Amino acid sequence: MEPRDAVINCLPDPDAVLVGRVWIAGPVAGPAVVTVQGDQLHDVSKFFPTVSELLNRADPAAELLQARAGAPSLPLQVVLETSPCIGGSGAAPALLAPCDLQALKACGVTFMVSLMERLIEERAGGDPQRAERLRGELLQGIGANLRAVRPGSDAAAQLKQALQQRKMWSQYLEAAIGPDAEVFTKAQPLSAVGHGMEVGIHPASRWNNPEPEIVLAVNRHRSIVGATLGNDVNLRDVEGRSALLLGQAKDNNGACAIGPFIRLFHGDFTLDVIRSCTVSLRVEGPDGFQMSASSHMAQISRDPEELVRQTINAHHSYPDGLMLFLGTMFAPTADRDAPGLGFTHRVGDLVEISTPALGSLVNRINFTDRIPPWNFGVADLLRNLAARGLV
């Protein structure tokens, strides 16, 4: 793929109602809430200082469409040209992740294919050289039994009992077919990187991969109001050593990418469209390595609405809303460096995650201590909005 073309041509269909964020220049530089109309971005910050506030409104799409009339604008291409992953400066105006105050949550082992890879990581103890042999053993031993099982059902409970008797039960199987989904905190509010930015992998990791996912935008009222794309970057060797190291494997500088924009539910764009999406992944490395794969939402083992219900409910409140990664069926096994070692990232890899309904999210890989530092937190945002007269 041509990096510049991939970054510039990131939008879904022209009828989409999109909301995002841009870092703008001015007497007081800061993040602006924007919407797309043609090749222009309209700054609607005076109506909605944060994306969280917009999504908590009764009809976010209708209010956004009304607010953009007469709102100041700037060319979308000018913003995209500043993207660091195509050599841009990253200076204002620059596209940011389209969420702000929302909690960043993620669901794991929601596809049976990725479940098998989690089991392999666990049994390999984070050692990629053992993965290939274990892959064959597990697929033969339990793969066929898992495909038709509905999580939380009586059949799932019976399978659990049978696997326990065979000494094959795992914490990952519990999350995959038990009554409770795995839901974890992916990153902190305001820490996600956006389209065209660098994403981070820890330099100590020797086995890691992208996780292309659809991310739901959920407001404080538990309503799903839109969706976007995400990369739940994962350090497989770290999580494979122990599931208790999930935080170290998942929550690193720049390891959460979301974008390019949140597409709000409006007209024919509903959750049913998300249920039928195919999410595509392309990776191109500076060494000439290329890889592509697809993840089909129709194969998810728990419906998106169920995952939302298990995340935000009477026991778990999110007054600023949340962004919820739905999981992926993608777990790369293609050898990159040597036979049996599987896939791992290299610095400079260009990663594109796309689906027609949501556009494309493009990022470049770098080490977590080399990407621009995250130094704009919630307190900084509040001071910034006050200085700009928006709160």
ABEGO torsion letter per residue (X at the ends): XBAAAAAABABBBAABBBBBBBBBBEABBEBBBBBBBEABBBBAAAABABAAAAAABABAAAAAAAAABGBBBBBAAAAAAABAAAGBAGBOBBBBBABBABBBBBBBGABAAAAAAAAAAAAAGGBAAAAAAAAAAAAAAAAAAAAABBBGBAAAAAAAAAAAAAGABBAAAAAAABABBBBBBABBBGABBBBGBBBBBBAABABBBBBBBBBBBBBAAGBBAEBBBBBBBBBAAAAAABAAAAAAAABBBGABBBOABBBBBBEABBAAAAAABBBBBBBBBAAGBBBBBBBBAAABABBAAAAAAAABBAABBBAAEBBBBAEBABBBABBAABBGAEBBBBBGBBBBBBBAAAEBBBBBBBBAAABBBBABBAAAAAAAAAAAGAX
